[in-house]
Amino acid sequence: RLAAFGIIEGFTELMVSDFFITSPLLQKYISAALYNISTVSECHLALVNKDGVQLLYKLAKEAEDEEVKMMCALAVCHLSCGHVNSAKIVGQGGTR
């Protein structure tokens, strides 16, 4: 769980720069990692609070690979399971 929080921090820092968006391989790795983190309920709040939904939306929008888009969509689905997160997800563009 502690490693997941470090990964979340790193990915949210990446959101500031666009270098990873152009690499299909990195898109695949990042979407898979975020999907896996989204399956851990203890990480939901941290991922939502660190604008993880915006990162998932940006990644899905820029990706051409359908698998990346699916992983991002499934991650948002996992994150939206909690009532507390639902309002934050809508505010971060999770309904686009």
ZADO-1210 file (C-alpha; in nm, 4 decimals, padded with zeros to 6 digits):
<atoms>
<atom x="00.0000" y="00.0000" z="00.0000" code="ARG" pos="1"/>
<atom x="00.2846" y="00.2386" z="00.0813" code="LEU" pos="2"/>
<atom x="00.4368" y="00.1743" z="-00.2618" code="ALA" pos="3"/>
<atom x="00.1006" y="00.2548" z="-00.4214" code="ALA" pos="4"/>
<atom x="00.0968" y="00.5960" z="-00.2533" code="PHE" pos="5"/>
<atom x="00.4462" y="00.6649" z="-00.3907" code="GLY" pos="6"/>
<atom x="00.3325" y="00.5654" z="-00.7392" code="ILE" pos="7"/>
<atom x="00.0297" y="00.7926" z="-00.7098" code="ILE" pos="8"/>
<atom x="00.2587" y="01.0835" z="-00.6160" code="GLU" pos="9"/>
<atom x="00.4859" y="01.0122" z="-00.9114" code="GLY" pos="10"/>
<atom x="00.2017" y="00.9888" z="-01.1612" code="PHE" pos="11"/>
<atom x="00.0415" y="01.3103" z="-01.0438" code="THR" pos="12"/>
<atom x="00.3754" y="01.4838" z="-01.0930" code="GLU" pos="13"/>
<atom x="00.3857" y="01.3408" z="-01.4452" code="LEU" pos="14"/>
<atom x="00.0484" y="01.4968" z="-01.5118" code="MET" pos="15"/>
<atom x="00.2161" y="01.8367" z="-01.5115" code="VAL" pos="16"/>
<atom x="00.4375" y="01.7351" z="-01.8032" code="SER" pos="17"/>
<atom x="00.3161" y="01.5800" z="-02.1271" code="ASP" pos="18"/>
<atom x="00.6173" y="01.3664" z="-02.2161" code="PHE" pos="19"/>
<atom x="00.4557" y="01.0328" z="-02.1293" code="PHE" pos="20"/>
<atom x="00.1394" y="01.0977" z="-02.3262" code="ILE" pos="21"/>
<atom x="00.3144" y="01.0448" z="-02.6612" code="THR" pos="22"/>
<atom x="00.4656" y="00.7064" z="-02.5759" code="SER" pos="23"/>
<atom x="00.2217" y="00.4162" z="-02.6336" code="PRO" pos="24"/>
<atom x="00.4325" y="00.1844" z="-02.4182" code="LEU" pos="25"/>
<atom x="00.4336" y="00.4240" z="-02.1242" code="LEU" pos="26"/>
<atom x="00.0615" y="00.4854" z="-02.1708" code="GLN" pos="27"/>
<atom x="00.0061" y="00.1112" z="-02.1382" code="LYS" pos="28"/>
<atom x="00.2256" y="00.0799" z="-01.8271" code="TYR" pos="29"/>
<atom x="00.0737" y="00.3834" z="-01.6566" code="ILE" pos="30"/>
<atom x="-00.2851" y="00.2785" z="-01.7293" code="SER" pos="31"/>
<atom x="-00.2141" y="-00.0740" z="-01.6009" code="ALA" pos="32"/>
<atom x="-00.0507" y="00.0573" z="-01.2833" code="ALA" pos="33"/>
<atom x="-00.3335" y="00.3016" z="-01.2143" code="LEU" pos="34"/>
<atom x="-00.5893" y="00.0280" z="-01.2805" code="TYR" pos="35"/>
<atom x="-00.4128" y="-00.2054" z="-01.0362" code="ASN" pos="36"/>
<atom x="-00.3942" y="00.0667" z="-00.7714" code="ILE" pos="37"/>
<atom x="-00.7642" y="00.1397" z="-00.8209" code="SER" pos="38"/>
<atom x="-00.8470" y="-00.2155" z="-00.7139" code="THR" pos="39"/>
<atom x="-00.7153" y="-00.1428" z="-00.3620" code="VAL" pos="40"/>
<atom x="-00.9926" y="00.0355" z="-00.1727" code="SER" pos="41"/>
<atom x="-00.7464" y="00.1907" z="00.0739" code="GLU" pos="42"/>
<atom x="-00.5878" y="00.3793" z="-00.2171" code="CYS" pos="43"/>
<atom x="-00.9090" y="00.5244" z="-00.3624" code="HIS" pos="44"/>
<atom x="-00.9148" y="00.8426" z="-00.1574" code="LEU" pos="45"/>
<atom x="-00.5475" y="00.9165" z="-00.2201" code="ALA" pos="46"/>
<atom x="-00.5844" y="00.8619" z="-00.5940" code="LEU" pos="47"/>
<atom x="-00.8905" y="01.0855" z="-00.6145" code="VAL" pos="48"/>
<atom x="-00.7384" y="01.3549" z="-00.3907" code="ASN" pos="49"/>
<atom x="-00.4247" y="01.3661" z="-00.6064" code="LYS" pos="50"/>
<atom x="-00.6296" y="01.4354" z="-00.9222" code="ASP" pos="51"/>
<atom x="-00.5910" y="01.0793" z="-01.0420" code="GLY" pos="52"/>
<atom x="-00.9194" y="01.0986" z="-01.2292" code="VAL" pos="53"/>
<atom x="-00.7897" y="01.3904" z="-01.4346" code="GLN" pos="54"/>
<atom x="-00.4798" y="01.1882" z="-01.5125" code="LEU" pos="55"/>
<atom x="-00.6912" y="00.8882" z="-01.6173" code="LEU" pos="56"/>
<atom x="-00.9128" y="01.1088" z="-01.8327" code="TYR" pos="57"/>
<atom x="-00.6138" y="01.2757" z="-01.9978" code="LYS" pos="58"/>
<atom x="-00.4472" y="00.9411" z="-02.0606" code="LEU" pos="59"/>
<atom x="-00.7623" y="00.7845" z="-02.2087" code="ALA" pos="60"/>
<atom x="-00.8216" y="01.0877" z="-02.4288" code="LYS" pos="61"/>
<atom x="-00.4689" y="01.0899" z="-02.5701" code="GLU" pos="62"/>
<atom x="-00.4278" y="00.7132" z="-02.6104" code="ALA" pos="63"/>
<atom x="-00.4989" y="00.5367" z="-02.9370" code="GLU" pos="64"/>
<atom x="-00.4789" y="00.1888" z="-02.7836" code="ASP" pos="65"/>
<atom x="-00.8237" y="00.0578" z="-02.6841" code="GLU" pos="66"/>
<atom x="-00.6721" y="-00.1432" z="-02.3998" code="GLU" pos="67"/>
<atom x="-00.5341" y="00.1761" z="-02.2430" code="VAL" pos="68"/>
<atom x="-00.8739" y="00.3446" z="-02.2760" code="LYS" pos="69"/>
<atom x="-01.0427" y="00.0428" z="-02.1150" code="MET" pos="70"/>
<atom x="-00.7981" y="00.0306" z="-01.8240" code="MET" pos="71"/>
<atom x="-00.8570" y="00.3996" z="-01.7574" code="CYS" pos="72"/>
<atom x="-01.2355" y="00.3567" z="-01.7698" code="ALA" pos="73"/>
<atom x="-01.2247" y="00.0569" z="-01.5371" code="LEU" pos="74"/>
<atom x="-01.0012" y="00.2449" z="-01.2931" code="ALA" pos="75"/>
<atom x="-01.2530" y="00.5317" z="-01.2787" code="VAL" pos="76"/>
<atom x="-01.5291" y="00.2742" z="-01.2189" code="CYS" pos="77"/>
<atom x="-01.3371" y="00.1310" z="-00.9244" code="HIS" pos="78"/>
<atom x="-01.2772" y="00.4768" z="-00.7819" code="LEU" pos="79"/>
<atom x="-01.6411" y="00.5762" z="-00.8089" code="SER" pos="80"/>
<atom x="-01.7601" y="00.2962" z="-00.5811" code="CYS" pos="81"/>
<atom x="-01.7273" y="00.5104" z="-00.2663" code="GLY" pos="82"/>
<atom x="-01.9843" y="00.7778" z="-00.1896" code="HIS" pos="83"/>
<atom x="-01.7167" y="01.0240" z="-00.0772" code="VAL" pos="84"/>
<atom x="-01.5250" y="00.9881" z="-00.4010" code="ASN" pos="85"/>
<atom x="-01.8243" y="01.0196" z="-00.6338" code="SER" pos="86"/>
<atom x="-01.8622" y="01.3973" z="-00.5969" code="ALA" pos="87"/>
<atom x="-01.4890" y="01.4523" z="-00.6339" code="LYS" pos="88"/>
<atom x="-01.4774" y="01.2344" z="-00.9453" code="ILE" pos="89"/>
<atom x="-01.7535" y="01.4349" z="-01.1087" code="VAL" pos="90"/>
<atom x="-01.5642" y="01.7540" z="-01.0221" code="GLY" pos="91"/>
<atom x="-01.2479" y="01.6153" z="-01.1815" code="GLN" pos="92"/>
<atom x="-01.4197" y="01.5360" z="-01.5107" code="GLY" pos="93"/>
<atom x="-01.4961" y="01.1683" z="-01.4508" code="GLY" pos="94"/>
<atom x="-01.8263" y="01.1938" z="-01.6358" code="THR" pos="95"/>
<atom x="-01.6811" y="01.3118" z="-01.9685" code="ARG" pos="96"/>
</atoms>
